[in-house]
Amino acid sequence: MTCPQTILETHPNLFKIDTDLNRLVQKIELLNYINPTNIEQEKRNFFASKYNLSPNFKYRKIDFNAYKLQQALFSQNIDAVRDEDSRAFYRDVIYDYSGLVQCIETIGTRRKFYYNALKSFGTPTQKDVENAQFILHFDDTEVNQEMFPVFNAHDAVEYFKEFSKRYDFNLNIKLSTKLSAAAMVLNNSQTLLLKKNHRFSANQLKVLANHEIGVHLVTTFNGLDQSLKIFHNGFPNNVETQEGLAVYSEYMSGCLTLYRLKELSYRVIAADSLHKGFNFCDTFDLLHNQYKLNREESYNITLRAHRGGGFTKDYMYLTGLKKVYDYHQSGGKLDLLLKGKVSLDNVDIVSKWKEEGLAEEIRYENRAFEKNENTNTTLDFILKSLK
């Protein structure tokens, strides 16, 4: 969408900084590098070793000069931005992207990557761990036909194509054997990746459609519509809000289950194990032998936590869900969060930019947010009870 000339004239330096950063950050997509390239082989080796040999993961090489990119980020003349709030915001943007560059640069270096991931994503607090343990105490009796994994990746492609007909954006779908999740969105290429050898249940298809398409792709395409490209590239600390919003979409559309909520809780436990110094085998043992989670799920959650050298991001799905739930229940407007890769911490500046004509109305909405379709009273009790 073209920015009106009057706005460009009023905020010339703001748009210059935004344009320069947009050019610089095109390759800073952590999810494009963090997934190992030899997941399946190392999984077979791990199971063959009776869970005693930690995987030796390989990773895609980065295709940019990290040092020069950081130099370019910090050479931006932020002080030229007249508005104080916008100036402070873009200063945070530069620090945030610098942190992501350091994460990408150190993938596979174990502790060095882990410490960089801590700077960018943090680690679960004791309260977060207690919330996860609270959820895991509930008995899961949700066993029905919708939970059985009977659909292959090609079935999933057709399902997502049909689901996406409610939008007019072009949905790129690719199959991959190098995913640690069943599905993932690449923001820069507007692509939905599906795990090629995965079997999907009917419930998981609904979950992924409302999560990946209803939020991640909706915010991707809404962000592309904005004059300020930071909406597409991502606000500082947007991951927690975006993942929380995506899981909230599952809840509002009626497909969030206690089983799924427990999966997110196990991710918190796995992320916390990194803080305690657990290696891959230790985390797997914690989930499989102590929490009695089956070996496939234990492996997948352990992989997500230990990829790169220790990736704490996954605890944010649960913390983000609680924050978005509380925000919406107290009257917060979800359309502000759907304008792009926005964070709850920056809702005020989004509102300010909207008033100033710097943030356009969204083209794509999430229909799940129009009406609460959840009928599971246990989920309501849990979400209200989380600290």
C-alpha positions in Angstrom: 0.0 0.0 0.0 1.5 3.4 -1.0 2.1 5.8 1.8 0.5 9.3 1.3 3.0 12.0 0.4 2.0 14.1 3.4 2.9 11.4 5.8 6.3 10.9 4.0 6.9 14.6 4.3 6.0 14.7 8.0 8.1 11.7 9.0 10.9 11.5 6.4 13.7 10.1 8.6 11.3 7.5 10.1 10.6 6.1 6.7 14.3 6.2 5.7 15.3 4.2 8.8 12.5 1.8 8.2 13.4 1.3 4.5 17.1 0.8 5.3 16.3 -1.7 8.0 13.9 -3.5 5.6 16.8 -3.9 3.2 19.2 -5.2 5.8 17.0 -7.7 7.7 15.7 -9.8 4.7 17.9 -12.8 5.7 17.5 -12.5 9.4 14.9 -15.3 9.7 16.0 -17.5 12.5 13.6 -20.3 11.8 15.2 -20.7 8.3 18.5 -21.8 10.0 17.6 -23.3 13.3 16.1 -26.6 12.1 18.7 -29.4 11.7 19.2 -30.8 8.2 19.6 -34.4 9.4 16.7 -34.8 11.8 15.5 -38.2 10.6 18.9 -39.9 10.5 19.8 -38.6 14.0 16.4 -39.7 15.3 17.1 -43.3 14.1 20.5 -43.2 15.7 19.2 -41.9 19.0 16.5 -44.7 19.2 19.1 -47.3 18.1 21.3 -46.2 21.0 18.6 -46.8 23.5 18.4 -43.1 24.2 22.0 -42.9 25.3 23.7 -41.1 22.4 22.9 -37.4 22.0 22.2 -36.5 18.3 24.9 -34.7 16.3 22.8 -32.3 14.4 24.0 -30.5 11.2 22.7 -27.0 10.2 22.3 -24.9 7.1 25.2 -22.5 6.6 24.3 -18.8 6.8 24.5 -16.9 3.5 25.3 -13.4 4.9 28.2 -11.7 6.7 27.0 -11.4 10.3 29.6 -8.9 11.3 29.0 -6.5 8.4 25.3 -6.8 8.9 25.6 -5.8 12.6 27.8 -2.9 11.6 25.2 -1.7 9.1 22.4 -2.1 11.8 24.3 0.1 14.3 25.3 2.7 11.7 21.6 3.8 11.3 21.1 7.4 12.3 18.3 6.7 14.8 18.7 10.2 16.4 17.4 11.7 13.1 13.9 10.4 13.9 12.0 13.3 15.3 9.3 11.6 17.4 10.7 10.4 20.7 8.5 7.2 21.0 9.3 6.1 17.4 13.0 6.9 18.0 13.1 4.7 21.1 11.1 2.0 19.3 13.5 1.7 16.4 16.5 1.7 18.8 15.0 -1.4 20.4 14.4 -2.8 16.9 18.1 -2.6 16.1 19.2 -4.2 19.4 16.6 -7.0 18.8 17.8 -7.7 15.3 21.4 -7.6 16.4 20.5 -10.3 18.9 18.9 -12.5 16.3 22.0 -12.1 14.1 24.1 -13.4 16.9 21.7 -16.3 17.4 21.9 -17.3 13.7 25.7 -16.8 13.6 26.3 -19.2 16.6 23.8 -22.0 15.7 25.3 -25.4 16.5 27.9 -23.9 18.9 26.1 -25.2 22.0 26.6 -22.9 25.0 27.4 -19.8 22.9 24.1 -20.2 21.0 22.2 -20.9 24.2 23.4 -17.7 25.8 22.5 -15.7 22.7 19.0 -17.4 22.7 18.6 -16.4 26.3 19.2 -12.7 25.4 16.6 -12.9 22.6 14.0 -15.1 24.2 14.6 -15.5 27.9 13.9 -18.6 29.9 10.9 -19.9 31.8 10.5 -18.4 35.3 9.5 -20.5 38.3 5.9 -19.2 37.8 5.9 -20.5 34.2 7.1 -23.9 35.3 4.4 -24.0 38.0 1.8 -23.1 35.4 2.9 -26.0 33.2 2.9 -28.4 36.0 -0.6 -27.2 37.0 -1.9 -28.1 33.5 -0.2 -31.5 33.5 -2.1 -32.5 36.6 -5.4 -32.6 34.7 -6.6 -35.9 33.4 -6.9 -36.0 29.6 -9.9 -38.0 28.5 -10.3 -36.5 25.1 -10.0 -39.6 22.9 -12.1 -39.5 19.8 -11.8 -40.1 16.1 -10.6 -36.5 15.4 -7.4 -37.3 17.4 -6.2 -40.2 15.4 -3.4 -39.4 12.9 -4.9 -40.7 9.6 -4.0 -38.0 7.1 -0.8 -37.7 5.2 1.0 -34.5 4.1 -0.8 -34.4 0.7 -4.1 -34.6 2.5 -3.0 -31.7 4.6 -2.0 -29.7 1.6 -5.6 -30.0 0.2 -7.1 -29.2 3.6 -5.0 -26.0 3.9 -5.7 -24.9 0.4 -9.5 -25.2 1.1 -9.1 -23.4 4.4 -7.2 -20.5 2.8 -10.0 -19.8 0.3 -11.5 -17.5 2.9 -8.5 -15.2 2.1 -7.3 -13.8 -1.3 -3.6 -14.1 -0.6 -1.6 -16.6 -2.5 -0.7 -19.5 -0.3 2.6 -21.2 -1.0 2.8 -24.7 0.5 6.0 -26.8 0.4 6.8 -30.2 1.9 10.1 -30.7 3.9 11.9 -33.4 5.7 13.9 -30.8 7.7 11.2 -29.6 10.1 11.1 -30.0 13.9 7.4 -29.2 13.8 4.5 -30.5 11.8 4.2 -27.1 10.1 5.9 -23.8 10.0 5.5 -20.4 8.3 8.5 -18.6 6.6 7.6 -15.0 6.9 10.0 -13.6 4.2 8.9 -16.0 1.5 5.2 -16.2 2.6 5.5 -20.0 2.6 3.8 -22.7 4.7 6.1 -25.6 5.2 4.7 -29.0 6.1 6.6 -32.0 7.5 6.6 -34.5 4.6 6.5 -37.7 6.6 4.1 -36.5 9.3 0.6 -38.1 9.9 -2.0 -35.5 10.8 -5.2 -36.0 12.8 -8.4 -34.1 11.9 -8.0 -32.0 15.1 -4.4 -31.2 14.3 -5.4 -30.0 10.8 -7.9 -27.6 12.4 -5.3 -26.5 14.9 -2.6 -25.8 12.3 -5.0 -24.1 10.0 -6.1 -21.6 12.7 -2.6 -21.3 14.1 -0.4 -21.1 10.9 -2.8 -19.6 8.4 -5.3 -17.8 10.7 -2.5 -15.9 12.5 1.0 -16.4 11.2 0.1 -15.9 7.5 -2.6 -13.3 8.2 0.0 -11.2 10.1 2.5 -11.8 7.4 0.3 -10.5 4.6 -1.2 -7.7 6.8 2.4 -6.6 7.6 3.2 -6.5 3.9 0.3 -4.0 3.4 1.7 -1.6 5.9 3.7 1.5 4.8 6.2 0.8 7.7 7.9 -2.5 6.8 8.7 -3.2 10.4 5.2 -4.6 10.7 6.2 -7.3 8.3 9.8 -7.8 9.5 8.8 -8.0 13.1 8.6 -5.9 16.2 11.1 -6.5 19.1 10.0 -9.5 21.2 7.1 -10.3 18.9 7.5 -14.0 19.2 5.6 -14.4 22.5 2.7 -12.3 21.3 2.5 -14.0 17.9 2.6 -17.5 19.2 0.2 -16.6 22.0 -2.2 -15.1 19.5 -1.9 -18.2 17.3 -2.8 -20.6 20.2 -5.6 -18.2 21.2 -6.9 -18.7 17.6 -7.0 -22.4 18.3 -9.0 -21.8 21.5 -11.5 -19.3 19.9 -12.1 -21.7 17.0 -12.9 -24.5 19.3 -10.1 -26.9 18.4 -7.7 -26.3 21.3 -7.7 -29.4 23.5 -6.2 -30.3 26.9 -3.9 -32.6 25.0 -2.5 -29.7 23.0 -2.3 -27.5 26.1 -0.2 -30.3 27.8 2.0 -30.4 24.7 2.8 -26.7 25.3 3.4 -27.4 29.0 5.9 -30.1 28.2 7.7 -27.5 26.0 8.0 -25.3 29.1 9.5 -28.2 31.1 12.0 -28.9 28.3 13.0 -25.3 28.0 13.5 -25.1 31.7 15.7 -28.2 31.6 18.2 -26.2 29.5 18.5 -23.8 32.4 19.3 -26.7 34.6 22.2 -27.8 32.3 20.4 -30.9 30.9 21.8 -32.4 27.7 19.6 -34.0 25.0 19.5 -37.4 26.7 18.6 -35.9 30.1 15.7 -33.9 28.7 14.4 -36.9 26.8 14.6 -39.0 29.9 12.8 -36.3 31.9 9.9 -36.3 29.5 9.8 -40.0 28.6 10.6 -41.8 31.9 9.6 -39.3 34.5 6.5 -37.6 32.8 5.7 -40.8 30.9 5.3 -39.1 27.6 5.6 -41.5 24.6 9.0 -41.6 22.9 8.0 -39.9 19.7 6.6 -36.8 21.4 9.4 -36.8 23.9 11.9 -36.8 21.1 10.2 -34.1 19.1 9.9 -31.8 22.1 13.5 -32.5 23.2 14.6 -31.7 19.6 12.8 -28.4 19.6 14.4 -27.4 22.9 18.0 -28.5 22.1 18.2 -27.5 18.4 20.9 -25.0 17.7 22.5 -25.7 21.0 19.6 -24.8 23.3 16.6 -22.9 22.0 14.3 -21.6 24.7 11.6 -20.1 22.5 9.1 -22.8 23.0 8.1 -21.8 26.5 6.5 -18.7 25.0 3.6 -20.5 23.5 2.0 -20.9 26.9 3.1 -17.5 28.4 1.9 -15.8 25.2 -1.4 -17.6 25.3 -2.1 -16.4 28.9 -1.1 -12.8 28.1 -3.2 -12.6 24.9 -6.1 -14.3 26.8 -6.0 -11.7 29.6 -5.6 -8.9 27.1 -8.6 -9.8 25.1 -10.8 -10.7 28.1 -10.1 -7.2 29.5 -11.2 -5.6 26.3 -8.0 -5.4 24.3 -8.4 -5.1 20.5 -7.0 -8.1 18.6 -7.0 -6.2 15.3 -4.0 -4.2 16.6 -2.1 -7.4 17.0 -3.1 -8.6 13.6 -1.5 -5.6 11.8 1.7 -7.6 11.4 4.4 -9.2 13.6 3.4 -7.0 16.5 4.1 -7.4 20.2 1.8 -6.6 23.1 4.6 -4.5 24.6 4.2 -2.1 21.7 0.4 -1.8 21.4 0.6 1.8 22.5 2.8 2.8 19.6 0.7 0.9 17.1 -2.3 2.9 18.4 -0.4 6.1 18.1 0.8 5.3 14.6 -2.8 4.4 13.6 -4.0 7.9 14.8 -1.2 9.5 12.9 -1.9 7.6 9.7 1.3 5.6 9.9 -0.6 2.3 10.4 -3.3 1.2 8.0 -6.4 -0.9 8.8 -6.0 -4.6 8.3 -7.1 -6.3 5.1 -7.2 -9.8 6.5 -9.0 -10.8 9.7 -9.1 -14.0 11.7 -12.7 -15.3 11.7 -12.0 -17.3 14.8 -11.9 -14.1 16.8 -15.4 -13.1 15.8 -17.0 -15.6 18.2 -15.8 -17.9 20.9 -16.4 -21.5 19.8 -14.7 -23.2 22.7 -17.0 -25.5 24.7 -14.4 -27.0 27.0 -15.0 -25.6 30.5 -11.8 -27.2 31.7 -9.8 -25.0 29.3 -11.7 -21.9 30.5 -10.9 -22.8 34.2 -7.2 -23.4 33.3 -6.7 -20.2 31.4 -8.4 -18.2 34.2 -6.3 -19.9 36.8 -2.9 -19.5 35.3 -0.7 -17.1 37.3 
